[in-house]
Amino acid sequence: MEKRVLGILFTLLGAVGLVLAAVNFINGGEGTRNVKSIIIYAILGAIFFFAGMGLVRSTRDRPS
């Protein structure tokens, strides 16, 4: 059960990271600092999102 909860948290954290990357992309801005933040948020968001989805999928519910 703990793995499933951790998977849900990772999925939510990844979704927040992807949303932050999208907001930074839409707001624009100039310079390498904005591009770096977009790339970092997008990569970390994708890693957390897909890791969380994998945990949720692979964890089986056991009757207690």
VEXMISE-161809 format. One record per residue (C-alpha): residue number from 1; x, y, z. Coordinates in steps of 0.5 Angstrom, whole numbers, padded with zeros to 4 digits, m for minus. Layout:
N
 seq  east north    up
 NUM     X     Y     Z
...
This chain:
64
 seq  east north    up
   1  0000  0000  0000
   2  0006  0005  0001
   3  0009  0004 m0006
   4  0002  0006 m0008
   5  0002  0012 m0004
   6  0009  0014 m0006
   7  0007  0013 m0013
   8  0001  0018 m0013
   9  0005  0023 m0009
  10  0011  0022 m0015
  11  0005  0023 m0020
  12  0002  0029 m0017
  13  0009  0032 m0016
  14  0011  0031 m0023
  15  0005  0034 m0026
  16  0006  0040 m0022
  17  0013  0040 m0025
  18  0010  0040 m0032
  19  0005  0045 m0031
  20  0011  0050 m0028
  21  0015  0049 m0034
  22  0009  0050 m0039
  23  0007  0057 m0035
  24  0015  0059 m0035
  25  0014  0057 m0043
  26  0008  0061 m0044
  27  0010  0067 m0040
  28  0016  0068 m0044
  29  0022  0072 m0042
  30  0029  0072 m0045
  31  0036  0070 m0043
  32  0039  0063 m0042
  33  0036  0063 m0034
  34  0029  0062 m0037
  35  0031  0057 m0042
  36  0034  0053 m0036
  37  0029  0053 m0031
  38  0024  0051 m0037
  39  0028  0045 m0038
  40  0030  0043 m0031
  41  0022  0043 m0029
  42  0020  0039 m0035
  43  0026  0034 m0035
  44  0024  0033 m0027
  45  0017  0033 m0028
  46  0017  0028 m0033
  47  0022  0023 m0029
  48  0017  0024 m0023
  49  0011  0023 m0027
  50  0013  0017 m0031
  51  0016  0014 m0024
  52  0010  0015 m0020
  53  0005  0012 m0026
  54  0010  0006 m0026
  55  0009  0005 m0019
  56  0002  0006 m0019
  57  0001  0001 m0024
  58  0006 m0004 m0022
  59  0003 m0004 m0015
  60 m0002 m0009 m0013
  61 m0008 m0008 m0008
  62 m0008 m0014 m0003
  63 m0014 m0016  0001
  64 m0012 m0015  0009
